[in-house]
Amino acid sequence: GAGVSQSPRYKVTKRGQDVALRCDPISGHVSLYWYRQALGQGPEFLTYFNYEAQQDKSGLPNDRFSAERPEGSISTLTIQRTEQRDSAMYRCASSARDTGYGYTFGSGTRLTVV
Amino acid sequence: QQPVQSPQAVILREGEDAVINCSSSKALYSVHWYRQKHGEAPVFLMILLKGGEQKGHEKISASFNEKKQQSSLYLTASQLSYSGTYFCGTVTSNTGKLIFGQGTTLQVKP
């Protein structure tokens, strides 16, 4: 597509429920990144993929968070047993490759856990 | 390790210049600069690569001092549209993991 598409734009969920956030990167972009951004702060790295391979997941806060990109295109970030502290803007970005290229960010998914 | 940006905030009049600094405690492979307006996604401005190559906008320039592990973003003859929060991001290994600074808020007034 022309840009990075994320869905849903807004998600309100009850504490303890699982949520899946979707990212559709720019067509042909090798690298896909997940970040979390609190209000007034810089994006916080979660994980990234080259093609379908997860290269680095050191930023995932705990084992309730997981991500996949099974066919090297669309990616899903899953949060199990959500907690109120998971409430944030989750942003996906893609780039042509993981070194030497800028990122294009999606509009994000605003997750609210009540 | 998160890079440190300075200043935290800047207020300018149209036409004035600004410099935003980004400093890392680790050796840098590359530095990215992004601008984010309120309620929007960060937008890529520029990347500076180890070895001196730059890719980015014509009206915005930046420097990259590899020895000092620092980068500076230069905004000249500022326009109202330059207002927003500027983030630097640093890559400190060959894995491509980009870590963002805390941001510098720039406000340009008429």
Interface residues (C-beta under 8 A of the other chain):
Chain A: S31 Y33 Y35 G40 Q41 G42 P43 E44 F45 Y48 N50 Q55 D56 S58 R91 R97 D98 T99 G100 Y101 G102 Y103 T104 F105 G106 S107 G108
Chain B: Q2 Y29 S30 H32 Y34 E40 A41 P42 V43 F44 L45 M46 I47 L49 K55 G56 F87 G89 V91 N94 T95 G96 K97 L98 I99 F100 G101 Q102 G103
